[in-house]
């Protein structure tokens, strides 16, 4: 027994110092790490600063969360706790460049669980990369050029059905409907107004669910979004099955190749099942809905700024008056004759960016500006940190389309579509959609807002708080 106790004492004497050394080493590492973390706070238990972050958007001033923290900590990088995870918020052009240029090196795209459950295509990183590459190849100017006429037809039909012969409309829901119809035509070659209308409300439910509390109980916003997501995917699966049959039998005819047909004809291990393809199509259409935010802010600013409206009207009417009856817009019209209109659109997106920013996840520990960003932390880059900064845009709260009149901007300051390898692949399509919308609207109407000081708030995307009701004044018939 004595020998046993003696052996135990010796063993403990050997082990305890080793344990103490490891504990002290770990403590020192943690202490060093904490001392070099960015300044900031973790906020409330569990929720962190997520509610404060969202509340800034709901108030109509999403930049407030960013600039309040920059001022408080006197730093263009600060730590927080957002979407259930510790996060570092990166601000400014240099920070944007760092995040964009280190994509898939130090950081990779990350979505909160609320989004990955509603939009399953966001949950698989490798599939997402492959789909992004496919979109970059599909949504090129050369590919999009043949679509201009088709998109013009859909826009003309939309305005004839929902805007003309009305004294007033609520613009934002109509713009969302317009954007959704164009996406269905381009991505899956669906041009059935009844089917588009059937799917429109479920899509809106999914969008709203992406920024809801993840409580899956009956009658909650998140629960409705989950049901809507399943409904849409099932509807799209039916479309995918039918398209696959038509392609196999050689009965599918189209003047332009849509993305769905392209995916089916180039199917590989990443797009195995019909359901899998339907998930991805849904995710792409939801991602493209940001255009409705841009168009809504354009409508609001043009109502507020008559001088700007006059210049846009003059530019668009020169194009309209050059057309014979029934002649459609062309690539040359959109690409070369709407320069000022696009400057106006860009300034609207600067003041109300359709993408506020997105999250990345740190793939490894790294140092930025002397601060440690631990592996697994989320990194959030902010469009507003440059869009609303006087350092990059003098008098940032003023609308000034001349900022985009051809003079080069400082890189990584105007980022409504992100940047780097993860820049929105639909950027060129968004430009076309926005300009066709402006053309069809301005050549028909002047308008005034019914709620003059209606706020633009962030709830799933930048949108007018009350839907942007406007009073229409048709132009006299020539």
Secondary structure, DSSP 8 states (H G I E B T S, - for coil): -HHHHHHHHHHHHHHHHHHHHHHHHHHHHHHHHHHTB-SB---BTTTBTHHHHHHHHHTT-THHHHHHHHHHHTSSEEEEEETTEEEEEE-SHHHHHHHHHTBTTTEEE---HHHHHHSGGGS-HHHHHHHHHHHHHHSSHHHHHTTHHHHHHHHHHHHHHHTTT-SEEEHHHHHHHHHHHHHHHHHH----HHHHHHHHHHHHHHHHHTTS----STTSHHHHHHHHHHHHHHHHHHHHHHHHHHHHHT----SS--HHHHHHHT--TTS-SHHHHHHHHHHHHHHTTHHHHHHHHHHHHHHH-HHHHHHHHHHHHHHHHTS-TT----HHHHHHS-HHHHHHHHHHHHHT-S--EEEEEESS-EEETTEEE-TT-EEEEESHHHHT-TTTSSSTTS--GGGGSS----TTS--TT--GGGS-TTHHHHHHHHHHHHHHHHTTEEEEESSTT--EEESSSEEETT--EEEEEE----
